[in-house]
Amino acid sequence: MTVTPETIQALLERTTDPLSGRPFKESVKDVAVDLATGQVSLTFVPGYPVGRSQAMILAPLVQALDAVDVRDAKITVVPKIASHAVRAGVDRVPGVKNIIAVASGKGGVGKSTTAVNLALALRDEGALVGVLDADIYGPSVPLLINVSGRPDSADGKTMEPMVGHGLKASSIGFLVNADSPAIWRGPMVTQALEQLLRKTNWGELDYLIVDMPPGTGDIALTLAQRVPVTGAVIVTTPQDIALLDARKGLRMFEKVEVPVLGVIENMSVHVCAECGHIEHLFGQGGAERMAQEFSVPCLGRLPLTLAIRENADAGHPTIVANPDSAEASLYREIAGRLAGLVAALPKDMRSKMPQVVVEKRRE
C-alpha cells in the first residue's frame, strides 16, 4: 500500500485522541511523507500535558498507522496548554491559565485528598500546577503536602506560595495556627479567599486546583461567582445521602455558568486486604447514575483503601508515596481525562481581541 499525505490525513480524521475525544487531525501538524522510503513524520500538539502517559495516549494513533503499514513513524509531541474561557465579567488571575474547582456537596467524601492527588498526577505529566485551599474553616492542604511555616512576603502586600511535592500552594492554614479556629462570618471569609487567590504570587501555572469548601452555602457560591473557574469537578461517594448533596453542588455550578467537567466516585469499593472479598460499603453505581442524569462524564471511581488514608495523613499522598500502585494509576487516569476535557473547552480569546478606543471629536 502506497502511503501518501492524503492517506495520513484521512487516518488522523478517523482516529480519536483518547483524552480529548476529538480526532487527532485537530492536534496534529507538519505531516510529512517521504515517498521514496515511506517514512512518516508528524507533530502532535495536544492541549494537555503529556509525560509518563505518552505511550497510552499515542497508542490509537500508532495502531492506526500500523494498519496502513506505517511502522516506526517519527511522532514529535509538543504539548501546548492554553487558557480557556471563563465567566464573563470575572478577572483572570495573572499567569494562571486554568482554574479547576474540586467540590463536593458535603464533607467527609475525600474531596481534599482527591484534589491533591489529581494535582500531583498533572504535575507528573509535566504541567505547572498549584493548589488553592479554599476551605477556611477546615484547611487540609498543609497536611496533605507536608508543609508548615509561614509564607514569605517581599513587599508586605503579596506572598509567595508554599511548595510541597512540586506543587505551589496557598492556604489559610499557613497563616494561622493549626489548632486555631477561624471564627469569621461570611464576608470576612470571602475576603480572605480573594486574598489567598489574588495576593499569592503564583507565577506561571497551567492549572490551579481549588479545593472548595464543602456544601453550597454563601462561601462556595461566592467563590464560584468571583473566581475565574474554567471548570468544576464533583467528588461524591456512591451513598444516596452524599449524592443528594452532590447534586446540589453540581446545580450550583450550572447556575453560575461554570462548566461541570464530570463526577468522581470516591470510596467506590472496598477490597479486603486479607481475603480479597469485595464490598460496596456505600452503595454501587451512584456516581454513574448521577452523571447520566446531568449528562456529564463519570471521570472514574476510586477505592476505599487503608493506604490512601495513611498516605494522606502522613503528608505523602498516594501519587507520591506509591506512584506505581493501582490506586495511583486510577488517579492518573482521572487526571488525564480531566485535562483532556479542559483542552476541549473553548479557548479564552479576550487577550486576542483588539482594544476599541472611542475618541470624542471636537467640532
N, C-alpha and C positions, 0 to 999 in steps of 0.2 A: 504493500500500500504506500503510495506516494503521499508524504506529508507536506502540506502547504500552509502558509499563514492562515488561509481561509479555513482549513481543517481545524487548526488550533483555536481560532476564534469561535467556531461552532461548538467545539468541545467545551470551551470556557462558558459559553452561554447555557449549556445544559448541565453543567456540574456546579453543585451548590456548596458554598462556604458553610461548614458545619456550625460556625458560631454566629455569623450574621444572618444566615438563612437566605442569602442572596447569591445570584450567580457569580462565579469567580470573575467573569468578564468585567464586572463593575469595579474590581480592585486589582486587575492585572494590567500592567503596562509593558511597553517595549518588547513586544513579542517578535522574535526573530527566528527564522528557519534557514539553516544552511542547506540549500537544495542539493549540494554535492555530497554531503555527509549525512544529512538527515538530522543533524544536531539542532535541538530546540533550546532556546533560552528565553526567559521571561522574568519580569519583576513583579512580585506580589506585594501590594501596598495596602495592608489591612488597616482598618480604623481602630484597631485594638492592639494591645501589646502581645508579642509573640516571643516566648522564651523557651522554657522546657517543654511546652506543649506543641512545638513546631511540627514534629512528625505526625501527631494526631490531626492537626489542622490541615496539613498538606496531603494527608492520605487519600482523600477522594480525588484530588487533582492528579496525584501520582498514578492512581489506579486507572483513571480515565485516559491518561497519556499512554500507559502501558497497553491499554486496549486497542490503541491505534499504532502499536509497535514503536512507541517512543519511550526509550529507556535512558536513564541517566541524564534526564533533562537538567539544564542548569537553571535552577529556580533561586532567584535572589529575593530575600524577604526584607522589606523596608517598612516597618510599622509607622504609621502617621496618625497619631491620636489628635482629633480635632475637638474644638469647643462646640458643644451642641446647644440648641435653643433652650431658653428658659422662659418663665412667665414674663409677659410684657410689664414694664414699669419697675422691675427689680434690678438693682445694680449688681453687676458681677463683682466677684472678689478678684482683685488683680493677681494674675499669674495662675489662677486655678481654672482649669479647663472645664471640669465636670464635677458636680457635687451630687452624690448619691446618698439619699436618706434611707437608713435601715430602721424600720419601725415595727411596732407591734401594738396591738390593741390593749394589751395588758402586760404586767411584769411577770417575770419568772419563766419565760419561754426560751431563754438562752439567746436573746437578741444581741447583747453586747459581745458575747463570745463568738457568735456568728459573724458580726460586723468586723471584728478584729481579724479573724481567720480569713475572711474574704479579702480584706485589705492586704494581708500578708501574701495571699495567693497572687494577687495582682502585682505586688512588688516582685515576687519571684519570676513573673513573666517579663520583668524589665520596666514596669511602669513606675513613675514617680507618684507616691501615694502618701496621703495624710489622713489622720483620723481626728474628727472633732467630737468630743464628748459633750453632747447636748443635754445630758441628764444632770441638772444642777443639784437635785436633791439626793441623788444616789450615783455619783460618778464611779465608773468601773474601769475606765481605760488605764489609769495609772497602774493599777494592779495587774491588768492583763498584759501590759507591755513591760512590766517590771521596772518602772521608772519612778523615782521620787525626787523631791527637791523643788526648788523654785525656778521659774524661767528667767532668763536674763533679759534686761532691757537697756539698750544703749542710749535711748533718748528720753526715757521716762514716760513715753506715750504709747509705745508699741512694745511687744515682747516677742522673743524668739521661741519657736516651738521646741518642746522637749522631743528627744529622739529615742525610740526604743525598737529594737529589731528592724532597723532600717525604715521605720515609719515616723513621720513628723506628727506630733500630737499636741493638742491643746485641750485642757480640761480644768474645770474649777477645782478639781482635786489637787492640782499643782499649786493652787493659790491659798488653800485653807488646810487646816489640819485634818487628818484622815477621820478623826472621831468628832469633828465639829459639825453640827447640823446647820444646814442653810435655812434659817428661819426668815424667809423672804416671801413677799407677796408677788403676784403675777407680774406687775410692771417692772419690779426690780430684777426678777429672773429673766424676763425678756431682754432687758438692757444688758445684763451680764452675758447672755448668749450672743447678742450682737457684738459685744466687745471681744469675746473669745474668737468669734469668726473674723471680724474685720480689723482687730488690733493685733492679730498674730501675723508675723512676717512669714507667710507660708512659702515664699519663693515660687518656683515653677512646680506645679503639680498637674499630673494628668487626671487624677481622681482624688477627691476629698470625700471620704466616707464619714457620714454623720450618724453617730449612734444616738438616735432620737430618744427622748424620754417616753416612758410607756403611757398609753392612754391617748385620748383625743381632746384633752382639755385646752385651756387658753394657751398654755406654753407650746404644745405641739402644733396647734393651729397657727399661732403667730409665727412660729419658726417656719412652717410650711409656706406662709404667705410672704415673709420678708427675706428668706434665704433663696438665692438663685439656684433652686434644685433642678438638676437635669432630669432625674427620675427617682422613683422610690421603690423599695423592696419591702414586702411584708413578711415578717417571721412569725410563725404560729406553731403550735403543736396540733396533733390531729383531734384533740379533745373538743367536744362541742362547745364548751364554755369559752375556750380560747378562741375558737373560730368565730363565735358570736362577736367578740371584741375586735378580732382581726378584720372582720367585715366593716366595722365602723371606721377603723383606721384607713382601710382602702377607700371607702367613700369620702373620707376627709380629703385625701389627696385628689380624688376626682373633682371635688367641689372647688378646690383652689387651682385646678388645671395643671396639676403635676402628673406626668405620665407614670403609671404604675407598671414597672418592668416585670413583675412576677411575684410569686409566693414561694417561700421556702418552708418546708415542713421539718421542724426540729423535733428531736426525741421521737422519731417516727417508729422505731422498733428497738427492742432490747434483745440482744443475743447473750445468753448465759455463757460466761467465760469458762465454766466448768463442764457443761454438757452440750452446749451449742443449741439449747432449746430457744426458739424464737417466740417472743411475746410482744403483742401490740398493746402496751400498757395504757396508752392514752387514746385508743381507738385506731382506726385504719382508714386511709384514703380521704381524710378530711380536707387537706390542702388541695388535693386534686379536684374534689367536688367544688371547692370554693373558686379555684382557678377557672373551672369551666363555667361557673355561674357568672363570673365577671369578665370572661373572655380574655384572660391574661395567662401567661405560661406558668406552669409549676416548675420552678427552676431546679428543684431537686429535693431529696429527702436525706436527713442526717440522723444517725442512730443515737440512742441514749446509751452512752458508754462511760465507764468509770474513767478511762484515760482522758477523754475530752475535759471532764470536770477537773481532774487532778492537774492536767497541764495548764488549764486556765488559772486555777488557784495559785499555781507556782509561778505565774508570770511568764510562762513559756507555752503559748498556745500550740495546738496540735501541729499546725504548719511548720512551726519552729522545732518543737520537741520531737515529733515523729514525721518528718517530711515525706517519707516513702510509705506511710501507713495507708490502709484502706480509707480511714476517716479523712486523712489529708487529701487523698485523691478525690473524694466527694466534694470537699471544699473547693478544690481546684476546678472541678467540672462546673460547679455552680458559678464561680467567679468568671470562668471563660464564657459561659452563656450570658452572664450579666454584661460583660464587656462587649460581647457581640451585639446585644440588644441596644446598648448605648450607641454603638457605632452606626446602627441602622436608623437612629433618630435624625430629624432634620438638623442640619448644622446651623450654628449661630452666624448669621450674615450681617449682624449690625456693624461690626468693625469694617466691613467691606462696602457699606452704603456710603455714598457721598454725602458730605455735610452741606446742608442747604442753608444759606445765609440770606436773609431778606433785608435789603437795604432800603431805607426811605429816601427817595429822591427829593431834592429841593427844586421847586419851580423857579 
